[in-house]
Amino acid sequence: MSQQLTREEQEQKYPEYTWDLTTIFESDEAWEAAFRNVEGYLGQEEQYKGHLGDDAETLYQALSLEDEVETELEAVYVYAHLKQDQDTANDKYTGFEARAHQLAIKLSSAWSFLVPELLQIDQAKLQQFVQEHEGLKRFEFDLELLNKQRPHVLDADKEKLLTEAQDALATPGNVFSMFDNADLKFEDVEDKDGQKHPLTQGTFIKYLESDDRILRASAYNNVYQAYGAYNNTLSATLAGEVKKHVFNARSHHYQTAREQALSHNHIPEEVYDNLIKTVHKYLPLLHRYTRLRQELLGLDDLKMYDMYTPLVKDIKFEMPYEEAVEWMLKGLEPMGEEYLEVVKEGLNNRWVDVYENKGKRSGGYSSGAHKTNPFILLNWSDTISDLYTLVHEFGHSAHSYFSRKHQPSNHSDYSIFVAEVASTCNEALLSDYMDKHLDDKRRLLLLNQELERFRATLFRQTMFAEFEHKIHQIEEAGEPLTAHRMNEEYAKLNRLYFGDTVETDEHISKEWSRIPHFYMNYYVYQYATGYSAAQSLSHQILTEGKPAVERYINEFLKKGSSNYPIEILKNAGVDMTTPQPIEDACEVFEQKLDAFEKLMKA
């Protein structure tokens, strides 16, 4: 498959490998008509302003209209952004996406009165409305979630003032983003032969994965010298971000910034603490892995820049798309027919845009709306990584499909806390199947990649989460959050997590300064919790069979956001308020480490 085809050529020659967006709108003209229809909703909200508390019917009509508007808008926006992503050089669809985005802003602004006005209505009165009106039962959980915000909502004038202040308070994150993406430049790296290579954010990890240790060291040193030169400035931007989180939390009567951040998804703080405490218990496994890495690389001293290069070399594992589909279907067989039929429907009805073409957006994702199919963007290059991307994105797509089919539109999305569970569960099932059906050489390659996923997702993201919480605690205690303090705290954690085998040097103590997720307000822990939940659920599916599958599909995939995410997972078989899921995941890591060691020494 040529990677140089235009989008038009791709669709003409290989339509079966492109997604079918006519299932959303038959033509661009149909999209234009739908756009005008959604635009026509502007102004209809005015009839409900100041009247939400009049009676149950008025409230029902308002909530139903707002949900209808959002549902119709979703389809308009999804079509536009998928059209743009399939050919980013096409000005027509860039225009479609921009128009859809602007329309979304207008509608959001028009309906911005809804939540503040609902919060002005007495809770008992809202509950009475729900009891009186059968149609409002659909919105009962939404109103319950809204009521939980009451202790943290200020009067209208104060809320307006704080909202207006957020633009200024976003400055630290905006400054870091501009510095990191636009202004920061790196010196070229040098390989063992003295050849120079350009160093960018995109090539950094590629160089760290190289067999050439001179190149790895050069990339590592050049990146951290660049960030280190601005250590005080970057500590000031991150400290400013932390101060913003603490200010917003205190302004809204939360005890801590973490309490406020986790309250958005209604996650108990014990989930965060359990994650860190349990991972600490299993850190000897990570230390064992780093010692094995040093041994297999034949190094007297293991540096942080040696942590990415593969331990298994010179093994080819090409993966054509059709072969990948077979691997996926075999790997997902434990999920049963109901699940497999959804995957096959996606494969047979052109949910997937497979190959690269000129102008196509890079990477991979799953997208869609309540009224559409899920759609998967890929850029296939015949690698094992492509197979895992396919399986991962079908996990998201199946989750979306089941959720949209079995929940009303207002509950058909799902919380970010659980968003990566279905995708990672699929990966775990595939890995189990491949591990049992590969020859030893390719099995070694697979195990190496899986161990790295555990290191990067479960252990490293937990370390990030622990650092993020620590710097917020420092600020909340009224202590100065300086560059020296951040470097010191980060170095301590790096030594704790990676052990004495790996050198914690001055450069790695500044790694915090290049991590954009620290500007996302207690976000990173969800990578580790989601990964752990997925490992635990996949283990249940593989060992229990049908009962676990039914729990997973019926109590998780089909539930959308109809309950608290922590309760949805609990009903599916994973209680994230306990250490058990984290322990399950760490035990899987140990099993894979055992298998890898045994094969390497065979």
N, C-alpha and C positions, 0 to 999 in steps of 0.2 A: 504494500500500500504506500503510495507516494505521499510524502509529507509536504509537497510543494503545490498541491492542487489548490485552486481557489475554492471558495465555499460553493459557488455555483457548480463547478466541475465535480466537487465531492458529492453534491446532492444528485447530479445527473448520472454519474458513473456508479456510485455505491450508495443508493438511497437506503438500503437495509442497514447501513452502519451509521445513519444519521437519525436524530430524534424527529418525531412527527409532531410538529407544533400545530398542525391543523386540528388536532384534538382539542386545542384550546380555542382558537379562532380559525375559521376556514381560510381566511385571507387577511391581508393587511387592512382591507376595507372594512372587514368585520370588526377588526380591532379598533379602528377609528370610530365605528358606530358605538362599540362598547365604551370607549373612552368618553364619548359625548354623553352617553347614558349616565356614567358615573359622575361626570362633571355636573350633570343636571341635579344631582343630590344636594349640591351646595345651596344653602339657604333653607332647606327643609328642616334643618335642626332648630331654626329660630323659634318655631312654634312650641318647642319644649323648654326653652330657656325660662327659668323661674317657675316652672310648673311640674317638675318631676315629683314633688311631694303632694300634688293635688289629690291624686287617687291612683289605685292600682293599675287601672287601664292606661292612664297616661304614661305611667312609668314603663309598662310593658311595651307600649307603642314606641317610646323613645329608645329603649334598649334594643328592640327588634330592628328598628331602622338603622341604628348605629352599627349593629352586627351585619345587616344586609349591605350597607355601604362598604364596610371593610371587606366583606367576602367578594363583592363585585370588583373592588379595587385590586385585590390580590391577584385575580386572574389577569387583569389589564397589566399590572406591573410585571408579573412572571413572564408573560409573553414577550414584553419589551426587553427585559433583561436577558432572557435566553436568546432572543434574536441578536441582541448586541454582542453577547459573549461568543456566539458562533462565528462572528466576523466583526471584530472590534474596529476595523477600518471602514465599515459601512456607515456613512454619516446618517443615513435614513434611520437606522435603528439606534444609533447614539441619540438621535433626536427623540425617538420613541421613549427611550429609557429616561431621558432628562424630563420629558413632559410628564411621564408617569410619576416620577419622583416629586416634581413640583405639585402635581395634583394631590399626592399623598400628604404633602406638607400643608396644603390649603385645607384639606378635609380634617387633618389632625387639629389644626388651629381652630377650625369651626366647631369641633366637638370638645374642645379643651374645657368647656364649662362642666362637662358631665360629672367627672369624679368629684371636684370641689362641691358641686351642688348636692350630689348624693350624700356626701359626708356631712352636709348641713341638716339632713333629715335624721330624725331620731332613729336609733337602731331598732327600737321596738316597733316603730311605725313601719319601717321597711319589712320587718319580719311579718307584721300583720298583712301587708300588701301581698307577700308571697303566699301566705295561707289563703287569702281571698281569691287569688287569680291563678288558675291552673297554668297559664302560659308563662308566668314568672318562675315556675319551678325550674325551668331550664336555666335561669340566671341565679338560682339560689346560692350555688357555690361561689360564683363571682361576687355576689353581695357579701357573703361570709368573709371572703378574702379582703374585701374592701373594708369591712368593719374592723378587721385586725389593724388597719392603719390608723384608726381614730386616735389612739393615745399619742401618735407621732405626727399628727397634722396640726399645724398652727392656724391662727385665724387668717382670713383671706389676704389682708395687707402684708402680713409677715411672710406668707407663702409666696406672694407676688414678688416681694423684695428678694427673697432667697433665690427664687427662680431667675430673676434678672441678674443676680450675682454670679450665677453658674458660668456664664460666658467668661467672666474675668477669672473665676476660680479654675477654669480649664487651661489657663496659661501654662502651668508646668508641663502638663502632658503634651500640649501643642508645641512647646519649645523643644521638648525631647524628640518629638516626631520629626520636626523640621531638621533638627540637628542630625538625627540618626539616618534619615532617608535622603536628605538633600545636601547638607553641608559637610558631613564627615567624609574624609577621603583617606585612603590607606596607601602606604608605600607598596610598590610591587614586591612580590615574593620571589625567592630564588630557590631553585631545585638543586639536587646533588651535582648536576653537571654545570652549574653556574648560569643556567638559563633563567631569564626573568619572566614572570607571569603576572597579569593584572589581578589584584585582590579586591573583591567586592563583597557585599553582604551575601550575595548569591553564591559566590565561589568558595567562601570560607570553609564551610563544612566539607565540600568536595575535596579541598586540599587536606583537611584533617583526616579524611578517609584514605589518603594516598599511602602507597607502600613506601614512599620516599620520606624518610624521617627528617631529612634536612628541609624538605618542602613543608612538612607538617609544622616543624619548629618555627620556620620563617613566617608562616601564616599566623600562627598563634601569637608570636612575639609582636608582629606588626599590628595585628588587631588590638591587642591589649595596650600596646604603647600609644596607639591613637586614642583609645578611650581614656587611658591613664593620664594623658596630657590635659584632660579636662575633668579630672577627678573631683575637684572642688565644685566646679560648675554643675556637673551631673548630680553630685550629692545634694546641691541646692534645689535642683528641679525635682528630684525624687522626694526630698524632704517637703517641698511645697505641695506635692501631690498627697503625701501622707497627712499634712496639716489640713488640706481640703477635706479629706475623708473624716478626720476627727471633728472638724468644725461642723460639717453637715450632720454627723451623728449626734453631737451634743445639741445642736440647734433643734433637732427633732426628738429630743428626750430619749435617746438610746444611751446605754451605759458605755458602749465602746463602738468603734468603727466596724469591728468585725460583726457585732450583733446586728447592726443596721444592714451591712452587706449581705449577710446570710438570710436576713429576714425577707429579702426580695423573693427568694425561692422557698421561704418557710423551712429552712434547714436548721435543726438544733445545733448549737455550737459544739456539743459533745461529738458530733460527726467529725469536725475538724480536729479536735483533740485526740479522738480515737485513732484517726489516721496517723498522726505524728507519733503517738505513743507506740502503736503497733509496728510501724515501720522501723522505729528505733530497735525494737525487740529483734527484728530480722536483719539488722545491718550486718551481722557476721556473714550472712550469705553474700551480700554485696562485696564485702572484703575478700571473701573466698574467690569471687569472680575476678576481682582486680589482681589477686595473686596469680590466678590462672592466666590472666591476660599477660602479665609480666613474664611468666614462664614460657608461654607459647610464642611470644614475640622475641624471646631470647634477650631480654634487656636487663642490664644491671640496675638501672634506675628507671622507674615508670613515671613519665610526666603526664600532665593533664592532656597534652596534645597527642598522647598515644592512646587515648580512650575511645577514639572513633574508628581507627583503621580496622578493617575486618580481620578476624583471626583465621578465616578460611579463605585461601587464595586459589586462583587459577581453576575455578570450577564454573563452567558455563551452565546456565539454566535459562535457556530461551523459552519464552512463553507466548506463542501466537494466540490471538484472541479466541479463536474457536476452541483451542485446547484449554484455555483458561476457563471458558464457560463450562466445560466438562468437569474440570477440577472443582469449580464452585458448586455445581449441582450435586456432585458426589459428597463434597464436604458438608453441605447443608442438609443432606438426607436425614440426619437425626431430628430435624425440625418438623418432619412429617409433611403430608400431602397439602394441607391447607396453606402452609407457608411456602412450599415449593411451587404451588400453583401461582402464587403472586409473583414469585421470581420469574417463572416461565412466561407469565403474561407480560412482564416488563421486557423480557428478551424478544418475545414474538411480536410485540406491538410497538416497538421502536421508542422505548423510554430512554435508550442509551445512545449518546453521540460519541462514537468510539475513537475515531482517528483525528489526528491533527490536520488542520488546513491553514492556509495563509490567513493571518489575522485572528485566529481562534484564541480565546483566552487560555492561558496555561493552567496546569493543575487539574484538579478533579473535585466535583461536589455533587450533592443531591439537592434538587430544588423542586418547587411546585407550590400549589395552593389548594385550598379546600375543594374547589370545583375542578381541579385538573388532575391528571396523572402525576406521579412523581417523575422527574426527569434527571438523568445522570450525565454529567459532562466528564469525559475522559480525554486523554491525549496518549493513545496507546503506542508503546515502543517495544513490545515483546519482552518485557522483563517480569521477574517474579514480583517486583514491587507493583507493577500494573495489575497483576492478579489480586493482590491484597487491596488495592484501591477499589477494584471492581466489587469485591466481596464487602468491603467496608461501606461503600456508597449504597449497595443494595440493602445493607442493614438499615441505613437511614430511610431509604425509599420504602421498604416493607413496613417499617415503623409508621411512617407517614400514611401509607396506604391503609393500614388497619385502623389507625387512629381516625382518619377522615371518614372512613366507611362506617365506623361504629359510634362516633361522637358527633354531636351537633357542631356547627362551625365555631361557636365560641369556646368549645373545649377540644377542638381537633388538633391544636398544636400541642407541643410538650415542652416542659421546662428544660432550660440549659443544663440543669443538674443531671438529668437523665439522657441528654441528647446523644452522648457518645456510647451509651451502654449497648444499644442494639447493634451498632456498627462494629464495636470491638468484640461483642459476643460472636458475631459471624466470623471474624478473624480467628478467634480461638477455636471454633469448630473446624474451620478449614485447616488450621495448623495441626489439630489432632489427627485429621484424616491423612494429611500429607505425611506426617511423621510416621504413620503406619504403612505408607505405600511408596515411599521413596527409597532409592538405593542409598547406601551409607554416605557416599560423597555428597549427594544433594541434600540428604538429611542433615549433615553437618552444617551446610550452608544455611539451611532453614533454621536450625537451632541457634546458630550464631545470630541471625537476624532477630529471632524471638527474644533471646537474652538481652540484646541491645534495646528492644522495645520496652522490656521490663525496666532496664536501667534508666532509660530516658523518660519513661512515663510514670512508673510507680515511684521509683526512688528519687530521681532528680526533681520531679514536680513537687514531691513532698518536701524536699529540701527547700525549694523555692517558697512553698507555702509557709514553712517554718520561719524563713527569713522575713517574709512579708509581715507575718504576725509580730515578729520581734521588733521590727522598726516602728510598727504602729504602737506597740506597748511602750517603747522608749519615748515616743512623742506624747502619749497619753500620761506618762509619768512626769512630764515636764522636763525631761532631760534633753540636752542638745543632740540633734541628729546630724552629726558632722561626717565628712568623708572618712576620717580616721575611724570613727565608730562603726560606720557601715562596712568598711574594709575588714575591720577586726571581727565583727559578728559573722560576716560571710566566710572568712577564713576558718573560723571555729567550726562552722557547719560543714564546710567542705572536708575538713579533716575528719569530722565525726562520721560523715556519710561514706566517704571513699576510703578511709582507713590510712594506715601508715605506709602502705605499699606505694600509694600515689603521692607525689610531692605536691603539697599545697604551697605554691610559690606566690610571690607578690602579685603577679599578673592575675591569677585566678581569684585572688581576694577582691578584685575589682569587676568580676563577672557581672555582678548585680547591675552595673552601670550600662550594660548593653541589652538588658532583658525588657522588652516593651510591656510584657504582661504585668510588671509591677505597677503599671499605670492603669490597671484595669480593676482595682478595688476588690481584692479577695476572690479572684477568678481561678487562679492556677490550681487550687486544691481539687477542683472538680475533674481535672484530667486524671488524677490519681484515684479518686473515689469512683469515677465512672469506669476506669480500667479494672479496678478491683471488683466492682459489682458484676461486670461482664465476665470476668474469669470465674467468679463464683457461680453465676447462672449457667455458663456453658458447662461447667463441671457437673452441675445438677442434671442438665439435659443429657449429658453423656452417660451418667451413672444411673439415674432414675428412669430415664426414658419418657414415656407418654405423660405421666402425671406432671413432671417438670415442664414439659413442652406446653401442656395445656395451661399451666399456671403462667408461663412466660407469655404466651400469645393472648390469653383471655384477661389476665390481670395486669399485664404491662403494655404490650403492643397496642391493644385495643382501647386503652383507657385515656390516652391523650393527656389533657390537663384537667380531668374531671375529679381529681383528688390531689392531695398534697403529694409531691414527688417522693417524699420519704415513705409515705404510706403505700403508694403504688409499687415501689420496689419491695417493700415488706410483704405485700400480698403476693408478689411474684416469687418470693422465697429468699430475699436478701434484706436483712435489717442493718442498715448503715449506721444505726446508733450503737451498734456493738462492734467489737473488734473482729468478729468472725469473717466477714467478707475480705478484709485486709489480710487476715491470716491465711485464708484460702488461696488468695492470689500469691502470697509469698511462698506458700507450699508448692504451687505450680512452678514458680521460678526455681525452687530447689530441685524439683523433679527434672526440669529441663537442663539445669546445670549438671545434675548427676549424669543424665544421658549424654550430654555434650562431652563431659570429661571422659566418660567410658569410651565413647567413639574415638576421641582424639588420641587416647592412649592404647587403642586396640592394635 
